[in-house]
């Protein structure tokens, strides 16, 4: 069974750098306009006050200290591994441009760092911030840009605080500066069906986006979504439905787009539903099996032939 039915990030890194690249999560103590009162204080429907990430900023650890600590833990037996720092928690370009410049400067010239992935929202960008990212002294910059859905009605329903046109505008502006954009989308959002999700994938396809993360919706404690779920106002996808949506999305996805993730990874003590959402390995194995059983590959539904990277790597001959 070919391990390459979609363009995995690990494969992209091997092609780009000729070696393994691992992500290191970094917490800059960033906020969000949907949390600090700029837009609202309730946040997106699926997000709690903790957000995603390590929370290490609250302990006083600098970004450099966090990076060096994770680097040592991650080297394992492979001392040649290099890393991509991921500014993960909340919206890391929120606030003045000078703050973004300071964050990047703190991570320059640290050992084995090839670049950064910066999590943010389209309404937390401006021309000056993109100029800072464009001129940052790293080999690789990814802008992890939250979209979630290409439908404005859904974005309003989940209290996203921006529209799809805003995402499109800043994805284009980033691409003009050769900054790689990774779009974040979610399957099974409240009020959406499979056709809605398909349209979101096609919307992303239409933009100069280089990568994508496809997350499955889950209910986390202390979120607006929890209240709606407990009141029976939303219906979550079953595991089989979630996997079918994902496989359909991959089939519709341009083959040049790097797939960074295909599932959410909730904390065990935060997850309320569905119960299968914290069984990551089983979920991924089932998705790969479904891709194989249906003979599906990334871009197939667009009429794109089996890509060269779908072939398994050749084994080295023994001397």
Residue pairs with C-beta under 8 A, 6 or more apart in sequence:
1 288
1 289
1 292
2 292
2 310
2 311
2 312
3 288
3 312
4 11
4 307
4 309
4 310
4 311
4 312
5 250
5 288
5 291
5 292
5 296
5 297
5 298
5 310
6 250
6 253
6 259
6 262
6 291
6 297
6 298
7 255
7 256
7 257
7 258
7 259
7 298
7 307
7 309
8 258
8 259
9 211
9 258
9 259
9 260
9 261
10 20
10 21
11 309
12 258
13 19
13 20
13 21
14 20
15 309
16 140
17 82
17 114
17 139
19 80
19 81
19 82
20 78
20 80
20 81
20 82
21 81
21 82
21 83
21 84
21 114
22 74
22 81
22 82
22 83
22 84
23 83
23 84
23 85
23 86
23 117
24 66
24 67
24 70
24 71
24 74
24 83
24 84
24 85
24 86
25 53
25 54
25 70
25 86
25 88
26 54
26 63
26 66
26 67
26 85
26 86
26 87
26 88
26 107
27 53
27 54
27 55
27 56
27 57
27 58
27 63
27 66
27 87
27 88
27 89
28 57
28 63
28 87
28 89
28 92
28 103
29 57
29 58
29 89
30 87
30 89
30 90
30 91
30 92
30 94
30 95
31 90
31 91
31 94
31 95
32 43
32 51
32 90
32 91
32 94
32 121
33 39
33 91
33 94
33 121
33 123
33 124
33 161
34 40
34 41
34 42
34 43
34 44
34 47
34 121
34 159
34 160
34 161
35 41
35 43
35 49
35 90
36 94
38 94
39 123
39 161
40 159
40 161
42 159
42 224
43 49
43 159
43 223
43 224
44 148
44 158
44 159
44 160
44 161
45 157
45 158
45 159
45 190
45 223
45 224
45 225
45 228
46 158
46 186
46 217
46 218
46 219
46 220
46 223
46 225
47 220
47 223
48 220
48 221
48 222
48 223
48 270
49 222
50 270
51 89
51 90
52 88
52 89
53 88
53 89
53 90
54 66
54 88
54 89
55 89
56 66
57 89
61 69
62 106
63 85
63 87
63 103
63 106
63 107
64 106
64 107
64 110
67 83
67 85
67 107
67 110
67 113
68 110
70 83
71 83
71 111
71 112
74 81
74 83
75 81
81 112
82 112
82 113
82 114
83 112
83 113
83 114
84 113
84 114
84 115
84 116
84 117
84 140
84 142
85 107
85 113
85 115
85 116
85 117
86 116
86 117
86 119
86 144
87 103
87 116
87 117
87 118
87 119
88 119
89 119
90 119
91 119
91 120
91 121
91 124
92 100
92 103
92 118
92 119
92 120
93 100
93 118
93 120
93 124
93 125
93 129
94 120
94 121
94 124
97 126
97 128
97 129
97 132
100 129
100 132
100 133
101 132
104 116
104 132
104 133
104 136
107 113
107 116
108 137
108 138
113 138
114 138
114 139
114 140
115 138
115 139
115 140
115 141
115 142
116 136
116 138
116 140
116 141
116 142
117 141
117 142
117 143
117 144
117 182
118 133
118 141
118 142
118 143
118 144
119 144
119 146
120 143
120 144
120 145
120 146
121 145
121 146
121 161
121 162
122 145
122 146
122 147
122 162
122 166
122 167
122 169
122 170
122 171
123 161
123 162
123 166
125 170
125 173
125 174
127 173
130 170
130 173
130 174
130 177
130 179
131 177
133 141
133 143
133 174
133 177
133 179
134 141
134 177
134 178
134 179
140 180
141 179
141 180
142 179
142 180
142 181
142 182
142 210
142 211
143 174
143 179
143 180
143 181
143 182
144 182
144 184
144 213
145 167
145 170
145 171
145 174
145 181
145 182
145 183
145 184
146 160
146 167
146 184
147 164
147 167
147 183
147 184
147 185
147 200
147 204
148 154
148 155
148 158
148 160
148 184
148 185
148 186
148 189
149 155
149 158
149 160
149 164
149 185
149 186
149 189
149 192
149 196
149 200
150 164
150 185
150 199
150 200
150 202
150 203
150 204
151 164
151 192
151 196
151 199
151 200
152 163
152 164
153 191
154 189
154 190
154 191
154 192
154 196
155 161
155 162
155 163
155 164
157 189
157 190
157 191
158 189
158 190
159 224
164 203
167 183
167 207
168 203
168 207
171 181
171 183
171 207
171 208
171 209
172 207
172 208
174 180
174 181
175 181
175 207
175 208
175 209
175 210
180 210
180 211
181 207
181 208
181 209
181 210
181 211
182 209
182 210
182 211
182 212
182 213
182 258
182 260
183 204
183 207
183 209
183 211
183 212
183 213
184 212
184 213
184 215
185 197
185 200
185 201
185 204
185 212
185 213
185 214
185 215
185 249
186 214
186 215
186 216
186 217
187 197
187 214
187 215
187 216
187 217
187 237
187 242
187 245
187 246
187 249
188 197
188 216
188 217
188 236
188 237
188 241
188 242
188 245
189 196
189 217
190 225
190 228
190 233
190 234
194 244
194 245
194 248
197 245
197 248
197 249
198 248
198 249
198 252
201 249
201 252
201 253
202 252
204 212
204 253
204 257
205 252
205 253
205 254
205 257
205 302
209 257
210 256
210 257
210 258
211 257
211 258
211 259
211 260
212 253
212 257
212 258
212 259
212 260
213 259
213 260
213 261
213 262
214 246
214 249
214 250
214 259
214 261
214 262
214 263
215 261
215 263
215 264
216 237
216 242
216 246
216 263
216 264
216 277
216 283
217 236
217 237
217 264
218 236
218 264
218 266
218 271
218 272
218 273
218 274
218 277
219 225
219 226
219 229
219 236
219 271
219 272
219 273
219 274
220 226
220 266
220 270
220 271
220 272
221 269
221 270
221 271
221 272
225 234
226 272
228 234
229 236
229 272
229 273
236 273
236 274
237 245
237 274
238 274
239 274
239 276
239 283
239 286
242 283
243 283
243 286
243 287
243 290
244 290
246 262
246 263
246 287
247 287
247 290
247 291
247 294
247 296
248 301
250 259
250 262
250 291
250 296
250 297
250 298
251 296
251 297
251 298
251 299
251 300
251 301
251 302
252 299
252 301
252 302
253 259
253 298
253 299
254 298
254 299
254 302
254 304
255 298
255 299
255 304
255 307
257 298
259 298
262 284
262 287
263 280
263 283
263 284
263 287
264 277
265 280
266 277
266 278
268 278
271 277
271 278
276 282
276 283
277 283
290 296
291 297
297 306
297 307
297 310
298 304
298 307
299 307
